Amino acid sequence: MKCHLSKILGEKRLKMSDFSRNTGINSDTLRGIFNETATRVELNMVETLDEYLKIEEGDLYELAKKNIEGKIED
């Protein structure tokens, strides 16, 4: 999966610390999502992120397509 949190936060000029404080989501958890190192994200957290960022479902995450060799394409 590809996460667009970095792009969205940049477009909205939001700081990670403010984002964490305003959503109540732990900053380490947000950093894992931001850096795409999180191995699991709860659905209610995705809903919270979508609501706070005022984005549609599916704007935050997208399924990455794999090529024939099994490598993820951009």
C-alpha positions in Angstrom: 0.0 0.0 0.0 1.1 3.5 -0.7 0.4 6.2 1.9 -0.1 9.9 0.9 0.1 11.4 4.3 3.4 13.2 3.6 2.0 14.8 0.5 -1.3 15.7 2.1 0.4 17.3 5.2 2.7 19.2 2.9 -0.2 20.5 0.8 -2.1 21.6 3.9 1.1 23.0 5.6 0.4 21.0 8.7 3.0 20.2 11.3 3.2 16.7 12.6 3.2 17.9 16.3 0.0 19.9 15.7 -1.5 17.0 13.8 -0.8 14.6 16.6 -2.1 16.9 19.3 -5.3 17.8 17.4 -6.2 14.2 16.5 -5.1 12.5 19.7 -3.0 10.0 17.7 0.4 9.3 19.2 3.2 11.0 17.3 5.2 7.8 17.0 2.2 6.2 15.3 1.8 9.1 12.9 5.5 9.0 12.2 5.2 5.3 11.2 2.3 6.1 8.9 4.1 9.2 7.5 7.3 7.2 6.8 5.4 4.2 5.5 7.0 1.9 8.1 3.7 1.1 10.0 2.8 -2.5 9.6 -0.8 -2.1 10.8 -3.2 0.8 10.9 -6.6 0.6 12.7 -9.6 1.6 10.5 -10.9 4.0 13.1 -7.5 5.8 13.0 -7.8 6.1 9.2 -11.3 7.6 9.7 -9.9 10.1 12.2 -7.2 11.1 9.8 -9.7 11.4 6.9 -12.0 13.6 9.0 -9.3 15.8 10.4 -7.7 16.3 7.0 -11.1 16.7 5.3 -10.2 14.2 2.6 -12.3 11.4 1.0 -11.8 7.7 1.9 -9.2 6.4 -0.4 -7.2 9.6 -0.6 -4.8 8.6 2.2 -4.0 5.1 1.0 -3.9 3.4 -2.4 -3.1 -0.2 -3.3 0.3 -0.3 -5.1 0.4 -2.3 -8.3 3.0 -5.0 -8.7 4.7 -5.8 -12.0 5.4 -9.2 -13.4 8.5 -9.6 -11.3 6.5 -8.8 -8.1 8.1 -5.4 -7.6 5.9 -2.5 -6.6 5.4 0.1 -9.4 5.1 3.8 -8.6 
